[in-house]
Amino acid sequence: MLAAKYTIGPMKVFGGYEYYRLADPSDTFQSGFKRLGGFNVLPGAITYNAYAINKIMNVVWSGVKYAVTDQIDVTGAVYYEAQNDYSTKACKGTGIRINSNSCAGSLDALSFLIDYRPLKRVDLYAGVMLSNVYGGLASGYVQAQNIDPSVGIRIKF
């Protein structure tokens, strides 16, 4: 993972990139093992063949945070992630109607946040994220586009 943040006066620019790969374990542990805090992991409790083809994810994000006043910040960001086709079967369908979450797919999103600090240890915030999913990443979603608002208060101790 790579991440960076740069401050220019009241504005902070940030971004990052993440790459990860999921693969089958090097040992199948057919007879189980006793290692996790002294607990027994029983034979057959481990899935060792979920990634016959490695799953590779690439994630990129970037954004800007701007201090409007000493008490109010606004933030906007964009996100993108993509996965490869790691399915052992042919992928059929599109969007939320694709036949497997292991088919190639992507997600893109935009977010916006307003953060107001009326007192030293209190934050009031409101934000929204708009996201779209495609292909294998859309498998299991009810809709390919989501609008997710959020409003809250945070009290720091």
C-alpha positions in Angstrom: 0.0 0.0 0.0 1.1 3.5 -0.8 -0.4 6.6 0.7 0.4 10.3 0.6 -0.9 13.5 2.1 0.2 17.1 1.3 -1.0 20.3 3.0 -1.2 23.6 1.2 -2.5 26.2 3.5 -6.1 25.3 4.5 -6.2 22.5 2.0 -5.0 18.9 2.4 -4.7 16.7 -0.7 -4.5 12.9 -0.1 -4.4 9.8 -2.1 -3.3 6.2 -2.2 -3.0 2.9 -3.9 -3.4 -0.6 -2.6 -2.6 -3.9 -4.3 -3.4 -7.3 -2.7 -3.5 -10.9 -3.9 -5.5 -13.7 -2.3 -4.2 -17.2 -2.9 -4.7 -20.8 -1.6 -2.6 -21.6 1.5 0.6 -23.5 1.0 -0.6 -26.3 3.4 -4.0 -28.0 3.4 -3.8 -28.9 7.1 -5.7 -32.2 6.4 -5.3 -33.3 10.0 -6.1 -29.9 11.5 -3.8 -28.2 14.0 -3.6 -26.8 17.5 -1.9 -23.4 17.4 -4.5 -20.5 17.8 -4.4 -19.7 21.5 -4.3 -23.4 22.3 -7.6 -24.1 20.4 -8.0 -27.0 18.1 -8.7 -26.3 14.4 -10.5 -29.5 13.3 -9.8 -31.4 10.1 -11.9 -30.1 7.2 -12.5 -26.7 8.9 -10.1 -24.9 6.6 -11.0 -23.9 3.0 -7.8 -24.5 1.1 -9.0 -24.3 -2.5 -11.0 -21.1 -2.7 -8.4 -19.4 -5.0 -7.3 -21.9 -7.7 -6.8 -18.7 -9.6 -5.4 -15.9 -7.5 -7.7 -13.0 -6.7 -6.0 -9.7 -7.4 -7.4 -6.4 -6.3 -6.2 -2.9 -7.2 -7.6 0.0 -5.2 -7.0 3.8 -5.8 -8.4 6.7 -3.8 -7.8 10.5 -3.8 -9.4 13.5 -2.2 -9.3 17.0 -0.9 -10.1 18.4 2.6 -10.6 22.1 2.9 -10.8 24.1 6.1 -13.5 26.7 5.4 -13.1 28.1 8.9 -11.4 26.9 12.1 -14.6 25.0 12.9 -15.8 23.8 9.5 -14.1 21.3 7.1 -15.4 20.0 3.8 -14.0 16.9 2.2 -14.5 15.3 -1.2 -13.0 12.1 -2.4 -13.1 9.6 -5.3 -12.4 5.8 -5.0 -11.9 3.1 -7.6 -11.3 -0.6 -7.2 -11.0 -3.5 -9.7 -10.7 -7.2 -9.4 -9.5 -9.7 -11.9 -11.5 -12.7 -13.1 -10.5 -15.5 -10.8 -13.5 -17.8 -11.6 -12.9 -21.3 -12.7 -16.2 -21.2 -14.6 -17.3 -19.0 -17.5 -18.8 -15.7 -16.4 -22.3 -15.0 -17.6 -24.6 -12.0 -17.2 -23.7 -8.4 -16.3 -23.9 -6.1 -13.3 -25.9 -7.4 -10.4 -27.1 -10.3 -12.5 -23.6 -11.8 -13.1 -23.4 -15.4 -12.1 -20.4 -15.2 -9.7 -18.6 -12.8 -7.4 -15.3 -14.2 -8.7 -15.8 -12.7 -12.1 -13.9 -9.5 -13.0 -15.5 -6.4 -11.7 -15.1 -2.9 -10.4 -16.4 -0.3 -8.0 -16.3 3.5 -8.3 -17.5 6.0 -5.7 -17.6 9.7 -4.9 -18.0 11.0 -1.4 -18.6 14.4 0.2 -18.5 15.4 3.9 -19.1 18.5 6.0 -17.6 18.4 9.5 -18.6 21.1 12.0 -16.8 21.4 15.4 -18.9 23.7 17.7 -16.9 22.7 20.8 -13.4 21.3 21.4 -14.5 17.7 21.7 -17.7 17.6 19.6 -18.0 17.0 15.9 -21.3 17.3 14.0 -21.0 15.8 10.5 -23.1 15.1 7.4 -22.0 13.3 4.3 -23.0 11.2 1.3 -21.4 8.6 -0.8 -22.5 7.6 -4.3 -21.1 4.3 -5.5 -21.5 2.1 -8.6 -20.6 -1.6 -8.8 -20.0 -3.6 -12.0 -19.4 -7.3 -12.9 -18.3 -9.6 -10.1 -18.1 -7.0 -7.5 -21.8 -6.3 -8.1 -22.8 -9.9 -7.4 -25.1 -10.0 -4.4 -26.1 -6.3 -4.6 -29.7 -5.4 -4.9 -28.9 -2.4 -7.1 -25.8 -1.5 -9.0 -25.9 2.2 -7.8 -26.1 3.1 -4.1 -26.6 6.5 -2.4 -25.5 6.3 1.2 -26.1 9.4 3.4 -24.7 9.7 6.9 -25.4 12.2 9.7 -24.0 12.1 13.2 -22.3 13.5 16.2 -19.0 12.4 17.7 -17.9 13.2 21.2 -14.2 12.7 22.0 -13.0 11.8 25.5 
